Amino acid sequence: MTKKIFLLAKLLFVSQLLFLFTNCTDSVEQKDTPVENIENQKPERVVEINYFETEVGWGYDVIINGKNYIHQVHLPCECGGEGFATKEKAMKAAEFLKQKIENHERSLYISRAQLDSLGAL
């Protein structure tokens, strides 16, 4: 009689393990799918640019998802304390920066050579 009870307890234990194992693998598979999708997605960014005139020239603000991230009063390279000569030049630089942000580039630095090639100097 003791052997039968021990055998039943053993079978019950094994069946519970199998039940837990199959439920765990199902839940892992369900969790893997969304994680893969999240890793491949990049955060959505709404980028707005506002232009303004200062005493030293033109500048711009870069607003991402409603928050002001960049307040650019001077030329963004090591060009001294001057602003952009015209609003159009500020627009060229700001649009270039906007593209970098939308492309999720890590470096938002704009060099003097890049400003020159954009016609923003």
C-alpha positions in Angstrom: 0.0 0.0 0.0 2.8 2.4 0.9 4.5 1.7 -2.5 1.2 2.5 -4.3 0.9 5.8 -2.5 4.6 6.7 -3.2 4.1 5.8 -6.8 1.0 8.0 -7.1 2.7 10.9 -5.4 5.7 10.5 -7.8 3.4 10.4 -10.8 1.5 13.5 -9.5 4.8 15.3 -9.0 6.0 14.5 -12.5 2.7 15.5 -14.1 2.9 18.9 -12.2 6.4 19.4 -13.4 5.4 18.7 -17.0 2.4 21.1 -16.6 4.7 23.8 -15.2 7.3 23.3 -17.9 4.8 23.5 -20.8 3.2 26.6 -19.3 6.6 28.2 -18.8 7.8 27.6 -22.3 4.5 28.9 -23.7 4.9 32.1 -21.7 8.5 32.5 -22.7 7.6 32.2 -26.4 4.9 34.9 -26.0 7.3 37.2 -24.2 10.0 36.8 -26.8 8.0 38.1 -29.7 7.2 41.5 -28.3 10.7 42.0 -27.0 12.1 41.4 -30.5 9.7 43.9 -32.0 10.6 46.5 -29.3 14.3 46.1 -30.0 13.8 46.7 -33.7 11.6 49.8 -33.2 13.1 53.2 -32.7 11.3 55.8 -30.6 9.1 58.2 -32.5 10.3 61.8 -32.5 8.4 64.8 -33.5 10.9 67.5 -34.3 10.0 71.2 -34.6 12.2 74.1 -35.2 11.6 77.7 -34.2 13.8 80.6 -35.6 14.6 83.8 -33.9 16.8 86.9 -34.4 19.3 88.0 -31.8 21.8 90.8 -31.5 24.5 88.6 -33.1 22.5 87.1 -35.9 19.9 84.4 -36.3 19.4 81.3 -34.2 17.0 78.4 -33.7 15.4 76.2 -31.1 15.0 72.4 -31.7 12.0 71.0 -30.0 11.6 67.3 -29.7 8.2 65.8 -28.6 7.3 69.2 -27.2 10.4 69.7 -25.1 13.1 72.3 -26.0 16.4 70.4 -26.4 18.6 72.8 -28.3 18.7 76.6 -28.0 21.2 77.6 -30.7 22.1 81.3 -30.5 25.6 81.0 -32.0 27.0 79.1 -34.9 27.1 75.4 -33.8 30.8 75.0 -34.6 33.7 76.7 -33.0 33.3 79.8 -35.1 33.2 82.4 -32.4 30.3 84.1 -30.8 28.4 85.1 -34.0 25.0 83.9 -35.1 23.8 83.0 -38.6 23.9 85.9 -41.0 20.4 85.3 -42.3 17.3 83.3 -41.4 17.8 81.1 -44.5 21.3 80.1 -43.4 19.9 79.2 -39.9 17.2 77.2 -41.6 19.8 75.2 -43.7 21.7 74.2 -40.5 18.6 73.5 -38.5 17.1 71.3 -41.2 20.4 69.4 -41.4 20.3 68.9 -37.6 16.6 67.8 -37.8 17.5 65.1 -40.3 20.3 63.8 -38.0 17.8 63.7 -35.1 15.1 61.9 -37.2 17.7 59.4 -38.4 18.6 58.6 -34.7 22.2 59.6 -35.2 24.2 59.8 -31.9 26.3 62.8 -32.7 24.4 66.0 -33.3 27.6 68.0 -33.8 27.8 70.1 -36.9 31.3 70.9 -38.1 32.5 74.1 -39.9 33.0 72.1 -43.0 29.5 70.7 -42.9 28.1 74.2 -42.4 30.2 75.5 -45.3 29.0 72.7 -47.6 25.4 73.4 -46.6 25.9 77.1 -47.5 25.1 78.1 -43.9 28.3 80.1 -43.2 
